[in-house]
Amino acid sequence: MKLSYYPGCSLEGTALDYDRSVRAVCKRLGIELVDIPDWNCCGASSAHMTDHETGMRLPIRNLLLAAEAGHDILVPCAACYQRLKAADKALRADPGFWDVGRYATDLQIIHISSFLARPEMLAAIEAKVAKNLKGLPIACYYGCLSLRNPRITDAPSWEMPTTLEGIVATLGAKAVSWSHRTECCSGSLTMARPDIAEKLVGDIVRAAKRAGARAMVTDCPMCQANVESRQTTPAGAGDMPVFFATELIEAAMSGTYPAKQQRAHLVSPVIFAGIFNEATMKKEDSA
């Protein structure tokens, strides 16, 4: 299987480890990722809030580049997925308005979690699990952008999603039932209104703890960075690591969780010490 791959800006910056785990998981599953050549920023957060046309032209360019390859597009970042879906719908509705000529309407934009939660993909993942996650209680956190607005995302269960739950169950972890799985983490306000960000993140982390979770899992680089970083403030909870879904899949399939991956977290993921071989992690750390 071949898929065009749009990493987006975050996965080449603050979420480099997310990009690495996506590529590693796809390689293990026999999926060839074809990077969209000369891709550009999708305009999430800044462009579409400033100028509608600019906010559409940026993702449209990426779609046209991907259309030349003829593969469906795999998108790990929730914000990028939102913008590419919006551009795709605009092109399908009126390609002439955007002066792009004919648009390949059979092109599909696929979010990473929806893709990996397909029954055939879950079966492939399960067959390759080398280290079971031993019932680790995890709070699956979706945030806003991979699901809402459903008129853009086409999410079938945007209020009660199950994709992340299916993935963690396949790895042998336990998805807890909790109240804040689709609540906003205030990622867009994290710099402008840190007081609001700390309040919302605090509510999310406390809700996960009340449900018995010892870790969280997400598929959004903004959510992952925001929820972990806000726990490092004086008012933060400080002990709830937030993993990417692909990070957990790669660890379970490889049977190791390298010490260098631990260092990518702002909240220490020492919870994995009881699951993965500490000696292996120390050996890789010194390599």
N, C-alpha and C positions, 0 to 999 in steps of 0.2 A: 504494500500500500504506500502511495505517495501523497503527501499533503504539502501545500504551500504553508510556510511558517512566518507569522508576523509576531516577533517578540515584543516590539514597542520599546519605548525609551526606558521605562523602569527596569526592564530585564537586562538592560545594558548598563545599569547604574546601581541603584540601591538594592535591586533584586537579582543580582548576577547568579546567586545560588539557585533561584527559582528557574532561570533559564537553563542552567546546567542540569538540574534534576529533570526538567521536561525533556531535554534532549536525551538524557541517559535512559529514562523510562521508555521513550519511543524507540530507541535503539534496541533495548531488550525485547520489546514487543514486535520487532520487525517492521517498524513504521519509518519510512524515509521522509525526513523533513527537508523541504526545499526552500531555503530562505528566499523571500521576495527580494529581487535585486534592487538596490538603491532605494529601499523603503524609507519613508519619512515619518516624522511624528504625526500621530493621528489627531492632534489638537485637543486632546482631553484636558479638562480643567480650565485651560486658558483660552484657546481660540474660540471654542463654541460659546463661551460666556461673553466674549467680546464682540465677535462679528459672525453672523450666521453663515454667510457665504464662505468665509475663510475656514470656518469650522467644518464645512461640508467638503470643500475642495481638497483639504488635506487627506482625509480618509478615502475620498474618491480616487485620488491618484494611486493610492496603494491598491485599491480594488482593480484598477485598470492594469497595473503592473502584474498582479496575480492572475488576472484573466488571460494574459498572454501565455502563462504556463499551463493553464487549463486544469489546475488541481483545486479542490476545496481548500479553504484557509483555516488552519488551526491557530487559535488565539488564546494565550494563557492569561493575559491581563484583562480584568473585568472592565476597566474603563476603556481600553482599546476595543474590546468586543462591542461595547455599547456604541462607540462612534462608528465603527465599521458597519454595524447593523443598520444604524441610522442612514449612513451613506448608501448602503445597498438598497434600502427601501426607497430612498429618493431617486436613485437611478432607475429602479424598476418602474416607479410611477411615471417618470418623465425624463428619459435620457436626453431628449432633445433640449430640454431646458438647460442642462449642464454642458451641452455641446460636446458630447463624447461619442456620438454616432451610435452604433449598435452595442448594447451591453449584454454580456453573457449571463442571462437570467438563470441558468442552471448552476451557477456558482453558489456554493454553500459556505457560510461562515460559521465555524464550529467552536464553541467554548470548550476549553480543555476538560473541565469536569463532566460536562454532558457527553463528551466523546468517551472518556475513560469509564463512565458509568453505564455504557451500553452493555447489554448482557454478554455479548461475545467478547468484549474487552475485559469485563470482570472475570470471565472464565479464563482468559489468557493470563491475566494477572495472578489469579489464584493458583494456576498451574506452575507459576514461577516463584512463588513465595518461598524463600529459604529460611526466614526467621519470622515466626508468628508473633504478633504484638501482644499476646497474652492477656487479652481482655482489658487493655489499657482504656480507662474511661476518657473519652474525648468529646468535646463540644464542637459540633460542626457549625462553622460561622460563615454565612454567605454574604453578609453586608447588603449593599444596595444594587450595584451596577450590573452584575451578571444576570440579574433577574428582572429588575424594574427599569423602566416602565414596560410591562408585557407587550404593549403595542409595538415596541421597538425590538425587544429581545425574543419575542415569541415563546417565552418560557411557559410551559404547560402548567406548572405548579409553582407559581411565583410567590405564593404565600406559604405553601407547605412543600418546599423542595425536598428531594431525597437523594440527590446525586452523591453528595459527600458522604452521607450515611452509608450508601451502598458500597462506596470505595473503602471506608474504614472497616466495615464489617468483613469485607473480603480479605483484609489484612489481618483479621483476628482481633481487632480492637472493638470496643463497645461504644457506640454513639449514644450519648446521654440525651434524655428529653429535657429541653430547657426553653426558656421564654424569649431569649434575645437573638435567636439565630439569624434573623433578617433585619435586625435593627441597625441603623446607621452608626458608624463609628466616628463620624465628623471629620473624615479625612480631608475634605475640602476646606475645613476651618482650622486645621491643626496649627497653622502659622498665624492666621489672623485673629482667632479667638481660642487660645490655648485653654482658657477657663472652661469653655464649652466642651472642648475635646477631652479634657481630663474628666469632666463629669460623665460624659457619655461612655467613654472607655471604662471608667470605674463601674458604671452600671452593668456593662456587658461582662466584665471579668467577675464581678460579684455574683451575677446570675449564673455564670458557668460553674463557679465554685459551689453555689447552693445546690446545683444539680449533681454534684459529685465529680465533676470533670477535673482531671489533673493536667490537661493540656487542651489547646484549641487547634483546629485545622481550618484553613481557608484556601481560597484560590485567587485571592486579590492581593497584589503586592502593596497597594496603599493600605488596605486593612491590616495586613501583617505588620507593616512598619509602624503604623499608627498605634495599634493595640499594644505592641511590645514597647515602643518608645515611651508611651504615656505611663507605663508601669514603672519606669525608671525615675519618675519625678518623686519628690518627697511625699506627695499624696497618693502615689501609685501603689498598687497591690504588690507588684514586683516579683511574683513567682508563678505566673501562668504563661508558659512558652506557647508561641503560635507557630505551628508548622504549616508549610505548604503541603497540599495533598500529594503532589508528585515527590516531595521530599520523603514522605512516609513510604510511598510505594517503592521508591528506589532503595531505601534502607531495608525494607522487608524482602525485596527480591534479591538484593546483594548479600543480605545477612550481616551487614556492617553499617555502623553509623560513625564515620570518621570524625576525629577530634577537630579537624579543620572545618567541618560542617557545623559543629557545635559553636565555633567562634563566629559564625555568621549571625547568631542570635544575640539580641540585646538582653533577653531574659534567658538565663541558663537552662538548657534542655537536659539537665542531669537526670531527669526522669527516665531517660533511655538507658542509663547505666545498668539498670536491673534487667533490661531486655537484651541488649547487645553486649558482645564480649568486650569487656574493658581492656583486656590485654591487647586485643586487635586494635582498639582505638588508640592506645598508647603507642603501639608499634607504628601505626600510620602517622601519628603526630610527630614522631621523631624522624620519620623518613624524609 
